[in-house]
């Protein structure tokens, strides 16, 4: 009873400062914020929708005063339950904070609020893009990507979210707002590295300074049929030997289980990108490797490359509908350990 009274008092105090329209308490709204793309569920006591960093700071201070847990949330695309209020309390929805603060077109630098989405980032510069796009549709928010230090198919070439990050504004657990910036390489950014991937445990990100890479001149995507994970390891080794500059390489070893009527047990999605000359050379080498290994494949150039990755994204949707968990093995696992890692994931 005492806890319920604390929640009510906190909601009233926050609503008086942010406005009643920024505090959602009815069952339908709370239910809408009780799940993400992982399929897990946890219902919040209320949903708070701040518009500024000061709003976030105020919410944190009030939550502290009444001892109420808070969980920051972007657009809910997480596959690991990151934005779910598993300890109860308030969800802080950051999507209203989605503005562009400043940009430097010459150097590809842009400072944005944490609620901006990947697809919106891709509209800022004509010659640059956001390579970290985990859901494939561009709905993930910058704050969520930083909180998870997210990766995506293009992380082989561009790294994780932390590799694009030059600074953050963050509201600490005591409500203090700090700015942390470092133009140096990730290996030398101790404080920034501590915050990246902290999943909201060390603070709530309110804005970020990012450096976006240039769009490649040309790209080709491939969908390759494999027998099992062993084929993928052999293919990876041959690609490395040939010097092909692969931008993305993902393998689904349970493809036949996910796709009705599929004629292959496993499938690989690969992308190469770069200058026209480099891509033509790499394309020739890769097709030669695939022909020699007798792996059926299809390839598409720039205009259709996104269609291949759209098919990859659909696998997540199929698994979700069937209530099957997709087990992801990190690309940073040593090749010699990948087979064991996949087997362990299948057992859990």
Secondary structure, DSSP 8 states (H G I E B T S, - for coil): -HHHHHHHHHHHHHHHHH-GGGEE-SHHHHHHTSB-TTS-B---SEEE--SSHHHHHHHHHHHHHHT--EEEESSS--SS-TT--TT-SEEEE-TT---EEEEETTTTEEEEETT-BHHHHTTT-SSEE----TTSSS--BHHHHHHHT---TTHHHH--HHHHEEEEEEEETTS-EEEEE--S-GGG-HHHHHHTT-TTSSEEEEEEEEE-EE--SEEEEEEEEESSHHHHHHHHHHHHHHT--EEEEEEETTHHHHSTT-S-SEEEEEEEEE-HHHHHHHHHHHHHHHHHHT--EEEE-HHHHHHHHHHHHHHHHHHHHTT-------TTS-HHHHHHHHHHHHH-
